[in-house]
Amino acid sequence: MALASNERSQIIRTERGLTIAGTRITLYQFMHYLNDAHSPQSFRNYFPQITVSDRYAIVE
């Protein structure tokens, strides 16, 4: 998991826990969906605000 990227932090700590920057999505939600091996299309439908580069940076 990358805690920082080139220009901005991908993961921030909030009162809700570790959250993907610029969203209300917690890492727990993201990882739960990722671990359930959903298809890329359903992943994009569930998390439309997360770009492909964001996903790769978070999973690193």
PDB file of N, CA, C and O in Angstrom:
ATOM      1  N   MET A   1       0.854  -1.174   0.000  1.00  0.00           N
ATOM      2  CA  MET A   1       0.000   0.000   0.000  1.00  0.00           C
ATOM      3  C   MET A   1       0.893   1.228   0.000  1.00  0.00           C
ATOM      4  O   MET A   1       1.773   1.354   0.851  1.00  0.00           O
ATOM      5  N   ALA A   2       0.684   2.106  -0.916  1.00  0.00           N
ATOM      6  CA  ALA A   2       1.456   3.343  -1.002  1.00  0.00           C
ATOM      7  C   ALA A   2       0.774   4.419  -0.170  1.00  0.00           C
ATOM      8  O   ALA A   2      -0.388   4.753  -0.403  1.00  0.00           O
ATOM      9  N   LEU A   3       1.497   4.955   0.793  1.00  0.00           N
ATOM     10  CA  LEU A   3       0.920   6.018   1.599  1.00  0.00           C
ATOM     11  C   LEU A   3       1.122   7.375   0.962  1.00  0.00           C
ATOM     12  O   LEU A   3       0.503   8.357   1.371  1.00  0.00           O
ATOM     13  N   ALA A   4       1.975   7.435  -0.023  1.00  0.00           N
ATOM     14  CA  ALA A   4       2.189   8.707  -0.697  1.00  0.00           C
ATOM     15  C   ALA A   4       2.507   8.450  -2.161  1.00  0.00           C
ATOM     16  O   ALA A   4       3.042   7.406  -2.534  1.00  0.00           O
ATOM     17  N   SER A   5       2.168   9.418  -2.959  1.00  0.00           N
ATOM     18  CA  SER A   5       2.421   9.338  -4.386  1.00  0.00           C
ATOM     19  C   SER A   5       3.351  10.480  -4.754  1.00  0.00           C
ATOM     20  O   SER A   5       3.881  11.165  -3.878  1.00  0.00           O
ATOM     21  N   ASN A   6       3.550  10.685  -6.049  1.00  0.00           N
ATOM     22  CA  ASN A   6       4.433  11.754  -6.499  1.00  0.00           C
ATOM     23  C   ASN A   6       3.997  13.112  -5.979  1.00  0.00           C
ATOM     24  O   ASN A   6       4.814  13.849  -5.427  1.00  0.00           O
ATOM     25  N   GLU A   7       2.714  13.460  -6.145  1.00  0.00           N
ATOM     26  CA  GLU A   7       2.266  14.812  -5.848  1.00  0.00           C
ATOM     27  C   GLU A   7       1.333  14.908  -4.652  1.00  0.00           C
ATOM     28  O   GLU A   7       1.322  15.925  -3.957  1.00  0.00           O
ATOM     29  N   ARG A   8       0.552  13.864  -4.403  1.00  0.00           N
ATOM     30  CA  ARG A   8      -0.414  13.952  -3.316  1.00  0.00           C
ATOM     31  C   ARG A   8      -0.512  12.623  -2.609  1.00  0.00           C
ATOM     32  O   ARG A   8      -0.214  11.574  -3.180  1.00  0.00           O
ATOM     33  N   SER A   9      -0.928  12.676  -1.378  1.00  0.00           N
ATOM     34  CA  SER A   9      -1.095  11.464  -0.614  1.00  0.00           C
ATOM     35  C   SER A   9      -2.340  10.731  -1.095  1.00  0.00           C
ATOM     36  O   SER A   9      -3.400  11.344  -1.225  1.00  0.00           O
ATOM     37  N   GLN A  10      -2.237   9.458  -1.356  1.00  0.00           N
ATOM     38  CA  GLN A  10      -3.366   8.657  -1.814  1.00  0.00           C
ATOM     39  C   GLN A  10      -4.246   8.225  -0.645  1.00  0.00           C
ATOM     40  O   GLN A  10      -5.456   8.068  -0.803  1.00  0.00           O
ATOM     41  N   ILE A  11      -3.647   8.035   0.518  1.00  0.00           N
ATOM     42  CA  ILE A  11      -4.355   7.565   1.706  1.00  0.00           C
ATOM     43  C   ILE A  11      -4.207   8.615   2.794  1.00  0.00           C
ATOM     44  O   ILE A  11      -3.104   9.080   3.083  1.00  0.00           O
ATOM     45  N   ILE A  12      -5.333   8.981   3.392  1.00  0.00           N
ATOM     46  CA  ILE A  12      -5.291   9.950   4.489  1.00  0.00           C
ATOM     47  C   ILE A  12      -5.993   9.350   5.703  1.00  0.00           C
ATOM     48  O   ILE A  12      -6.863   8.490   5.572  1.00  0.00           O
ATOM     49  N   ARG A  13      -5.604   9.810   6.867  1.00  0.00           N
ATOM     50  CA  ARG A  13      -6.233   9.343   8.099  1.00  0.00           C
ATOM     51  C   ARG A  13      -7.324  10.337   8.486  1.00  0.00           C
ATOM     52  O   ARG A  13      -7.063  11.531   8.629  1.00  0.00           O
ATOM     53  N   THR A  14      -8.545   9.836   8.653  1.00  0.00           N
ATOM     54  CA  THR A  14      -9.674  10.668   9.066  1.00  0.00           C
ATOM     55  C   THR A  14     -10.307  10.050  10.302  1.00  0.00           C
ATOM     56  O   THR A  14      -9.851   9.015  10.790  1.00  0.00           O
ATOM     57  N   GLU A  15     -11.356  10.685  10.806  1.00  0.00           N
ATOM     58  CA  GLU A  15     -12.065  10.136  11.963  1.00  0.00           C
ATOM     59  C   GLU A  15     -12.728   8.803  11.629  1.00  0.00           C
ATOM     60  O   GLU A  15     -13.052   8.030  12.530  1.00  0.00           O
ATOM     61  N   ARG A  16     -12.932   8.528  10.344  1.00  0.00           N
ATOM     62  CA  ARG A  16     -13.534   7.269   9.897  1.00  0.00           C
ATOM     63  C   ARG A  16     -12.491   6.178   9.722  1.00  0.00           C
ATOM     64  O   ARG A  16     -12.844   5.016   9.524  1.00  0.00           O
ATOM     65  N   GLY A  17     -11.223   6.528   9.790  1.00  0.00           N
ATOM     66  CA  GLY A  17     -10.139   5.574   9.558  1.00  0.00           C
ATOM     67  C   GLY A  17      -9.346   5.978   8.328  1.00  0.00           C
ATOM     68  O   GLY A  17      -9.434   7.119   7.873  1.00  0.00           O
ATOM     69  N   LEU A  18      -8.582   5.057   7.797  1.00  0.00           N
ATOM     70  CA  LEU A  18      -7.796   5.336   6.590  1.00  0.00           C
ATOM     71  C   LEU A  18      -8.746   5.453   5.409  1.00  0.00           C
ATOM     72  O   LEU A  18      -9.549   4.555   5.150  1.00  0.00           O
ATOM     73  N   THR A  19      -8.646   6.574   4.693  1.00  0.00           N
ATOM     74  CA  THR A  19      -9.578   6.901   3.621  1.00  0.00           C
ATOM     75  C   THR A  19      -8.801   7.248   2.359  1.00  0.00           C
ATOM     76  O   THR A  19      -7.711   7.818   2.424  1.00  0.00           O
ATOM     77  N   ILE A  20      -9.371   6.899   1.215  1.00  0.00           N
ATOM     78  CA  ILE A  20      -8.765   7.267  -0.063  1.00  0.00           C
ATOM     79  C   ILE A  20      -8.974   8.760  -0.254  1.00  0.00           C
ATOM     80  O   ILE A  20     -10.104   9.245  -0.190  1.00  0.00           O
ATOM     81  N   ALA A  21      -7.898   9.483  -0.487  1.00  0.00           N
ATOM     82  CA  ALA A  21      -7.940  10.944  -0.589  1.00  0.00           C
ATOM     83  C   ALA A  21      -8.967  11.401  -1.615  1.00  0.00           C
ATOM     84  O   ALA A  21      -9.058  10.853  -2.714  1.00  0.00           O
ATOM     85  N   GLY A  22      -9.744  12.423  -1.233  1.00  0.00           N
ATOM     86  CA  GLY A  22     -10.734  13.001  -2.132  1.00  0.00           C
ATOM     87  C   GLY A  22     -12.037  12.236  -2.199  1.00  0.00           C
ATOM     88  O   GLY A  22     -12.924  12.585  -2.977  1.00  0.00           O
ATOM     89  N   THR A  23     -12.164  11.186  -1.384  1.00  0.00           N
ATOM     90  CA  THR A  23     -13.394  10.393  -1.370  1.00  0.00           C
ATOM     91  C   THR A  23     -13.820  10.146   0.074  1.00  0.00           C
ATOM     92  O   THR A  23     -13.138  10.549   1.016  1.00  0.00           O
ATOM     93  N   ARG A  24     -14.945   9.484   0.226  1.00  0.00           N
ATOM     94  CA  ARG A  24     -15.385   9.032   1.543  1.00  0.00           C
ATOM     95  C   ARG A  24     -15.194   7.522   1.666  1.00  0.00           C
ATOM     96  O   ARG A  24     -15.747   6.891   2.567  1.00  0.00           O
ATOM     97  N   ILE A  25     -14.422   6.958   0.771  1.00  0.00           N
ATOM     98  CA  ILE A  25     -14.220   5.517   0.737  1.00  0.00           C
ATOM     99  C   ILE A  25     -13.070   5.139   1.661  1.00  0.00           C
ATOM    100  O   ILE A  25     -11.950   5.624   1.505  1.00  0.00           O
ATOM    101  N   THR A  26     -13.358   4.274   2.620  1.00  0.00           N
ATOM    102  CA  THR A  26     -12.301   3.816   3.517  1.00  0.00           C
ATOM    103  C   THR A  26     -11.522   2.688   2.858  1.00  0.00           C
ATOM    104  O   THR A  26     -12.002   2.031   1.935  1.00  0.00           O
ATOM    105  N   LEU A  27     -10.319   2.483   3.350  1.00  0.00           N
ATOM    106  CA  LEU A  27      -9.516   1.384   2.835  1.00  0.00           C
ATOM    107  C   LEU A  27     -10.188   0.055   3.118  1.00  0.00           C
ATOM    108  O   LEU A  27     -10.038  -0.893   2.346  1.00  0.00           O
ATOM    109  N   TYR A  28     -10.925  -0.026   4.212  1.00  0.00           N
ATOM    110  CA  TYR A  28     -11.622  -1.262   4.548  1.00  0.00           C
ATOM    111  C   TYR A  28     -12.659  -1.608   3.472  1.00  0.00           C
ATOM    112  O   TYR A  28     -12.774  -2.765   3.069  1.00  0.00           O
ATOM    113  N   GLN A  29     -13.410  -0.609   3.009  1.00  0.00           N
ATOM    114  CA  GLN A  29     -14.381  -0.837   1.943  1.00  0.00           C
ATOM    115  C   GLN A  29     -13.671  -1.261   0.661  1.00  0.00           C
ATOM    116  O   GLN A  29     -14.075  -2.220   0.003  1.00  0.00           O
ATOM    117  N   PHE A  30     -12.625  -0.546   0.321  1.00  0.00           N
ATOM    118  CA  PHE A  30     -11.872  -0.810  -0.900  1.00  0.00           C
ATOM    119  C   PHE A  30     -11.295  -2.219  -0.885  1.00  0.00           C
ATOM    120  O   PHE A  30     -11.455  -2.966  -1.850  1.00  0.00           O
ATOM    121  N   MET A  31     -10.627  -2.585   0.201  1.00  0.00           N
ATOM    122  CA  MET A  31      -9.972  -3.882   0.282  1.00  0.00           C
ATOM    123  C   MET A  31     -10.988  -5.015   0.337  1.00  0.00           C
ATOM    124  O   MET A  31     -10.750  -6.079  -0.235  1.00  0.00           O
ATOM    125  N   HIS A  32     -12.112  -4.812   1.010  1.00  0.00           N
ATOM    126  CA  HIS A  32     -13.149  -5.832   1.049  1.00  0.00           C
ATOM    127  C   HIS A  32     -13.632  -6.133  -0.363  1.00  0.00           C
ATOM    128  O   HIS A  32     -13.761  -7.298  -0.741  1.00  0.00           O
ATOM    129  N   TYR A  33     -13.895  -5.108  -1.133  1.00  0.00           N
ATOM    130  CA  TYR A  33     -14.360  -5.285  -2.500  1.00  0.00           C
ATOM    131  C   TYR A  33     -13.275  -5.911  -3.370  1.00  0.00           C
ATOM    132  O   TYR A  33     -13.570  -6.754  -4.218  1.00  0.00           O
ATOM    133  N   LEU A  34     -12.040  -5.512  -3.168  1.00  0.00           N
ATOM    134  CA  LEU A  34     -10.916  -6.057  -3.933  1.00  0.00           C
ATOM    135  C   LEU A  34     -10.694  -7.538  -3.594  1.00  0.00           C
ATOM    136  O   LEU A  34     -10.466  -8.353  -4.488  1.00  0.00           O
ATOM    137  N   ASN A  35     -10.760  -7.877  -2.321  1.00  0.00           N
ATOM    138  CA  ASN A  35     -10.541  -9.260  -1.887  1.00  0.00           C
ATOM    139  C   ASN A  35     -11.644 -10.206  -2.336  1.00  0.00           C
ATOM    140  O   ASN A  35     -11.407 -11.408  -2.455  1.00  0.00           O
ATOM    141  N   ASP A  36     -12.841  -9.694  -2.589  1.00  0.00           N
ATOM    142  CA  ASP A  36     -13.937 -10.535  -3.056  1.00  0.00           C
ATOM    143  C   ASP A  36     -13.834 -10.835  -4.544  1.00  0.00           C
ATOM    144  O   ASP A  36     -14.713 -11.491  -5.102  1.00  0.00           O
ATOM    145  N   ALA A  37     -12.778 -10.367  -5.192  1.00  0.00           N
ATOM    146  CA  ALA A  37     -12.482 -10.658  -6.608  1.00  0.00           C
ATOM    147  C   ALA A  37     -13.629 -10.293  -7.542  1.00  0.00           C
ATOM    148  O   ALA A  37     -14.014 -11.084  -8.404  1.00  0.00           O
ATOM    149  N   HIS A  38     -14.164  -9.108  -7.370  1.00  0.00           N
ATOM    150  CA  HIS A  38     -15.198  -8.628  -8.282  1.00  0.00           C
ATOM    151  C   HIS A  38     -14.569  -8.302  -9.633  1.00  0.00           C
ATOM    152  O   HIS A  38     -13.366  -8.055  -9.726  1.00  0.00           O
ATOM    153  N   SER A  39     -15.381  -8.305 -10.661  1.00  0.00           N
ATOM    154  CA  SER A  39     -14.884  -7.994 -12.000  1.00  0.00           C
ATOM    155  C   SER A  39     -14.465  -6.524 -12.076  1.00  0.00           C
ATOM    156  O   SER A  39     -14.969  -5.700 -11.312  1.00  0.00           O
ATOM    157  N   PRO A  40     -13.552  -6.188 -12.984  1.00  0.00           N
ATOM    158  CA  PRO A  40     -13.146  -4.783 -13.137  1.00  0.00           C
ATOM    159  C   PRO A  40     -14.334  -3.862 -13.433  1.00  0.00           C
ATOM    160  O   PRO A  40     -14.365  -2.726 -12.959  1.00  0.00           O
ATOM    161  N   GLN A  41     -15.306  -4.338 -14.207  1.00  0.00           N
ATOM    162  CA  GLN A  41     -16.462  -3.503 -14.517  1.00  0.00           C
ATOM    163  C   GLN A  41     -17.303  -3.229 -13.270  1.00  0.00           C
ATOM    164  O   GLN A  41     -17.719  -2.091 -13.052  1.00  0.00           O
ATOM    165  N   SER A  42     -17.556  -4.234 -12.460  1.00  0.00           N
ATOM    166  CA  SER A  42     -18.344  -4.000 -11.247  1.00  0.00           C
ATOM    167  C   SER A  42     -17.569  -3.122 -10.270  1.00  0.00           C
ATOM    168  O   SER A  42     -18.158  -2.333  -9.532  1.00  0.00           O
ATOM    169  N   PHE A  43     -16.231  -3.267 -10.270  1.00  0.00           N
ATOM    170  CA  PHE A  43     -15.404  -2.412  -9.425  1.00  0.00           C
ATOM    171  C   PHE A  43     -15.545  -0.952  -9.846  1.00  0.00           C
ATOM    172  O   PHE A  43     -15.687  -0.068  -9.000  1.00  0.00           O
ATOM    173  N   ARG A  44     -15.505  -0.701 -11.164  1.00  0.00           N
ATOM    174  CA  ARG A  44     -15.662   0.672 -11.664  1.00  0.00           C
ATOM    175  C   ARG A  44     -17.055   1.201 -11.362  1.00  0.00           C
ATOM    176  O   ARG A  44     -17.210   2.389 -11.080  1.00  0.00           O
ATOM    177  N   ASN A  45     -18.060   0.357 -11.413  1.00  0.00           N
ATOM    178  CA  ASN A  45     -19.424   0.790 -11.090  1.00  0.00           C
ATOM    179  C   ASN A  45     -19.555   1.158  -9.620  1.00  0.00           C
ATOM    180  O   ASN A  45     -20.253   2.114  -9.282  1.00  0.00           O
ATOM    181  N   TYR A  46     -18.898   0.417  -8.748  1.00  0.00           N
ATOM    182  CA  TYR A  46     -18.993   0.650  -7.315  1.00  0.00           C
ATOM    183  C   TYR A  46     -18.138   1.837  -6.869  1.00  0.00           C
ATOM    184  O   TYR A  46     -18.525   2.575  -5.963  1.00  0.00           O
ATOM    185  N   PHE A  47     -16.982   2.021  -7.499  1.00  0.00           N
ATOM    186  CA  PHE A  47     -16.055   3.100  -7.145  1.00  0.00           C
ATOM    187  C   PHE A  47     -15.752   3.972  -8.367  1.00  0.00           C
ATOM    188  O   PHE A  47     -14.606   3.993  -8.816  1.00  0.00           O
ATOM    189  N   PRO A  48     -16.725   4.686  -8.917  1.00  0.00           N
ATOM    190  CA  PRO A  48     -16.480   5.457 -10.143  1.00  0.00           C
ATOM    191  C   PRO A  48     -15.492   6.608  -9.962  1.00  0.00           C
ATOM    192  O   PRO A  48     -14.859   7.028 -10.930  1.00  0.00           O
ATOM    193  N   GLN A  49     -15.349   7.120  -8.749  1.00  0.00           N
ATOM    194  CA  GLN A  49     -14.470   8.262  -8.521  1.00  0.00           C
ATOM    195  C   GLN A  49     -13.001   7.877  -8.385  1.00  0.00           C
ATOM    196  O   GLN A  49     -12.141   8.757  -8.343  1.00  0.00           O
ATOM    197  N   ILE A  50     -12.694   6.586  -8.315  1.00  0.00           N
ATOM    198  CA  ILE A  50     -11.312   6.152  -8.188  1.00  0.00           C
ATOM    199  C   ILE A  50     -10.776   5.810  -9.573  1.00  0.00           C
ATOM    200  O   ILE A  50     -11.344   4.978 -10.280  1.00  0.00           O
ATOM    201  N   THR A  51      -9.688   6.452  -9.951  1.00  0.00           N
ATOM    202  CA  THR A  51      -9.094   6.210 -11.266  1.00  0.00           C
ATOM    203  C   THR A  51      -8.262   4.933 -11.236  1.00  0.00           C
ATOM    204  O   THR A  51      -7.952   4.401 -10.170  1.00  0.00           O
ATOM    205  N   VAL A  52      -7.915   4.464 -12.396  1.00  0.00           N
ATOM    206  CA  VAL A  52      -7.068   3.274 -12.502  1.00  0.00           C
ATOM    207  C   VAL A  52      -5.726   3.526 -11.838  1.00  0.00           C
ATOM    208  O   VAL A  52      -5.216   2.655 -11.133  1.00  0.00           O
ATOM    209  N   SER A  53      -5.149   4.689 -12.045  1.00  0.00           N
ATOM    210  CA  SER A  53      -3.857   4.995 -11.428  1.00  0.00           C
ATOM    211  C   SER A  53      -3.968   5.058  -9.901  1.00  0.00           C
ATOM    212  O   SER A  53      -3.044   4.657  -9.194  1.00  0.00           O
ATOM    213  N   ASP A  54      -5.111   5.568  -9.388  1.00  0.00           N
ATOM    214  CA  ASP A  54      -5.348   5.572  -7.938  1.00  0.00           C
ATOM    215  C   ASP A  54      -5.373   4.139  -7.410  1.00  0.00           C
ATOM    216  O   ASP A  54      -4.766   3.843  -6.381  1.00  0.00           O
ATOM    217  N   ARG A  55      -6.075   3.252  -8.114  1.00  0.00           N
ATOM    218  CA  ARG A  55      -6.174   1.854  -7.679  1.00  0.00           C
ATOM    219  C   ARG A  55      -4.799   1.210  -7.620  1.00  0.00           C
ATOM    220  O   ARG A  55      -4.472   0.528  -6.649  1.00  0.00           O
ATOM    221  N   TYR A  56      -3.992   1.421  -8.651  1.00  0.00           N
ATOM    222  CA  TYR A  56      -2.651   0.847  -8.652  1.00  0.00           C
ATOM    223  C   TYR A  56      -1.790   1.429  -7.529  1.00  0.00           C
ATOM    224  O   TYR A  56      -1.034   0.700  -6.887  1.00  0.00           O
ATOM    225  N   ALA A  57      -1.900   2.711  -7.297  1.00  0.00           N
ATOM    226  CA  ALA A  57      -1.103   3.346  -6.237  1.00  0.00           C
ATOM    227  C   ALA A  57      -1.496   2.841  -4.868  1.00  0.00           C
ATOM    228  O   ALA A  57      -0.639   2.678  -3.999  1.00  0.00           O
ATOM    229  N   ILE A  58      -2.780   2.589  -4.659  1.00  0.00           N
ATOM    230  CA  ILE A  58      -3.258   2.121  -3.362  1.00  0.00           C
ATOM    231  C   ILE A  58      -2.832   0.683  -3.120  1.00  0.00           C
ATOM    232  O   ILE A  58      -2.485   0.326  -1.994  1.00  0.00           O
ATOM    233  N   VAL A  59      -2.849  -0.140  -4.141  1.00  0.00           N
ATOM    234  CA  VAL A  59      -2.553  -1.561  -3.989  1.00  0.00           C
ATOM    235  C   VAL A  59      -1.058  -1.844  -3.899  1.00  0.00           C
ATOM    236  O   VAL A  59      -0.666  -2.897  -3.397  1.00  0.00           O
ATOM    237  N   GLU A  60      -0.230  -0.944  -4.365  1.00  0.00           N
ATOM    238  CA  GLU A  60       1.240  -1.147  -4.341  1.00  0.00           C
ATOM    239  C   GLU A  60       1.749  -1.551  -3.005  1.00  0.00           C
ATOM    240  O   GLU A  60       2.952  -1.755  -2.838  1.00  0.00           O
TER     241      GLU A  60
END
